[in-house]
Amino acid sequence: MLEGLSQFGSAFAGFMTPGTLFNVLWATFLGIVIGALPGLTATMGVALMTTLTFTMGRDQAILVLVCVYVGAIYGGSRSAILLNIPGTPASACSTLDGFPLARQGLAGRAMGISTSGSWLGTLFGIVCVALFTPLLAEAALSFQSYEFFWIGVFGIVIAGTLAGGDPLKGYIAGFLGLWIATIGQEPHYNYHRFTYGWADLSGGIGLLPALVGVFGVAEVLTAMRGPAYRVTSKAVDSILPRLADVWKYKRTIFRSGAIGTFIGVLPGLGEDTAAWSSYAAARRASQEKEKFGKGSVEGLMAAETGESACVPGAIIPVLTLAVPGSAPAAALMAAIMIHDFKPGPMLMIETPQLFYQIVAMLVIADMAKLVFGLTLVRPLLWILLVPRERLMPIIFVLCTVGAFAITQRVFDIYVMLFFGLVGFVMRELKFPMAPLILGLVLGELLEQNLTRGLVISSGSVAPFFTRPVSGVLAAIAIFAILWSIPPAQRKIKAGVRGLFGRGRRPA
């Protein structure tokens, strides 16, 4: 433990240079702006900045991306409170009580609540990252190809089941991502799959151009179709958080932090699920249920704490299992891999300094977020007044430059445009995006571990089901699929009732 604290201290001190602090400030501010502007998302910000920071040193590049990630998730609360429009999907829950507080003349207090809740939520998640990541990484060292295969399947299934809406649409999106991941040369025998004679497809579909298209171009198209928005009020009251609010709802903060971190660890659910789950739990436990949806301080605190705690939580499976916990975490994982780091169980052995550096990055980003949240309210209001029709063309140009920057191939621009149209159509048809991205990210992991497992077992599939951890993961994945089918769900419930009610005798 003392060694870990020493390495964390060294990593933290290493970032205390003027150039690094400057990067922290502008990246966090940029993340807050991205989150505050309706139509832009944390995933788009991280994916776009990954392409634009390619030439930076890897430590500085990852630091910038972490700051953008943390800032964007927090920044969405500004437009949620002032416009009743969530800046990011994660801040949708904050509109329920944030906007009513603003209409009551308490916009400043609402933003102070969101700032304190977000800061404490991220801090809670950071503590969990520091405590549980080494333990999970050590446990994952005993995993073989069979376990990693089912971890990938489990991630896609859970994302498809719990991402919201129709589970069938989630499964379709997940398997569409898996199919896209198979395009190109087969890794073992080098034969071409689904290339249709197009040489540019031989190398496969680039992850970052696809991410920029799905979350950048698609967001631009969606935002351009949306109605114009206006700020509720340019005047705000005091934004300084009230210690009485924090102390009064300390149990809500702790509960929401735990829920947000746990949901972050589960692949594909993301910050919006964490916010809604934290809000629902707070409402069930609250003694002021009648205030929820009408300007509840407790409800806003729960939503902001949960979504912000999810950010460090989503990084835990990235570092230990190479499985992203959310869509922005998938973009961050892609950036880590681009900069020659290998996330997964071996990270704590091969490059342990990266783990302590990321913990330090999260702490620094959280502090910068707190400073900006308390000092730059009025500049953010001015930014919100920028007409959308002027902003979106700039975003589109940045997406195009970002897609081209990595490999400098025009083909990647075509990939970006294609996935932008695909993402736009899927959004219009209410398909979740998280399973699609997870399928694309985890496709290589699934294929490699399936092939490797079959080679080790001489073609037998039995070890995929008979090994203890593999068997449990397989059972959970199968159960999740059956639970999403209404007839099967009814039979499972009937079976459970019959099992536990068999021994009861009527009175």
Steps between C-alpha positions, in 0.01 A plus 500: 500500500780740593671422170178580315463832682861580415445429130178703502685790664775480240244493216311794651818704550605423142193684371567811710681689225383823333457337159304207640276721714428714194390186312279404795330840506423533130401133458265505799346829386459360149333190644257714700417702187445181296272364770310827540419541131191294408578266214857427606587202719786377715561214259527735206735725697733216604498340154565829323774606742666158463558576134614856567747406778666222305828691471522580872700297750300204615477610865385848405259367237331261745487778762323730253247229414427421866443871568267530200310189616455621858414855391245396236299277735479789746437772240172349386336619821529865392266472203281256693444759773476814286340367180316187612704331225762244607841592362591130506280190538647458849350832614145421386404404854622836633227682305231351726597714799768736368273690262215540755754645745615745232140609432464565873791747482747252647713431191818586690416268787415223252838540327672503841325173586600344169861613548533360852320177410710449188825571686418263785374231263820502295704499821308196627564320172871586512530336842333187359740500203799520733370225730343246265690523172813318629283230660296443183815501285658236727189283474493542121854360474353153552259545208562318175351538156176334608432761768592796282271373225204494735593839648466645150168322440377605843584864430306509173202309642475718810532815292228381265270398786538797731584790269134597488215445257444176310762234591469357147625829358789487745596149385472603133729799563750284692523229236518763226809633677644147518443449129670831415798392714547192275545707183853473363771235515449204731779521763613135486484402132488847339209433267269790420154525651221729379739718300325443166820569311550841661867522598440775758283261698780246537631674809160502664288787627688753708349535848552873536351606163200281585469658845530852358231417246255336741535758775621806308338516157183330626475751784546787254221368278272440800569843649436677169155342488417607855323821601685810604553556871530801726637556849238525772670786678829683468495592865593246763514505876801389703659181363707421807395155627330496836673275750160442658377340175803274481477393863123453494517267202825321589326161489362580156849598381655179632219282357510671160880479489488125564224445241676714239834325547340155482309582183818643350674166547225319307579519127293726282253650747664839534444822689136553404400164654700589811318833534151351460576208734639734767200730464254211534679363807504845662128546436415163655704578811406868532269648761416777253369297208243766415776748404659276236434637153398837642837637608649247742851575621542135597394377155745730319779404740434128443499528120820706482685283752403176326594606148836644611590194710441293189797661322774345718289184528496459122880522493541202739412230240705687239815465710437147628311316224540718189122531495355855499232579753338772287516656154740782606713240677516306170645806329746545787604134474562545127724797580694301759559225244603750231767631737654151537350408836332162538199516732408174670619273783868540406491878531576493873809287424629651175414869549380553861594868479210553256249395765633747756525770234133455405396520866700824528344625174150441638582688822645797309208510255251485789666798671509700175132423447420633847690824435332563164159402636522768769663779300398487134122505508443816295747411220320167466171688470647702213614181328149358527374801304707403191253413219497132420508563124843666545641243736416175324690568174813562711445169679458322166828643370679388818352151461631481144847619600505257792400201289772581247775580751585149627587316176463791255277292274202645316337160550465574874294808414266276301483267803414795722223620267356150461489438874359846553204414277467157665506658846244763399259241360543277805429793733185582306391137532579503877791255482750533788852597402690339789456137380612598148823654629563216744456247221748692286751533786465144632482323163874436483509387865218252442644357181855460630395334825247272331762379253770470766267309732403253227866445413590432865209259544559325161169623365289420807251761625461330838755718688296808409222363721670269752763735644357668814527866397412428136197302607374782725549765229332278240205438733459872570513588130244232410276603790515867391393403147212284628391772745463749214252267323153557657370138474826363645494766772147397601601133517806584711287701743243222517775245565650710779160549662433129475839412644472724805130450551501121476570445868236739625172369628183702486394634836 
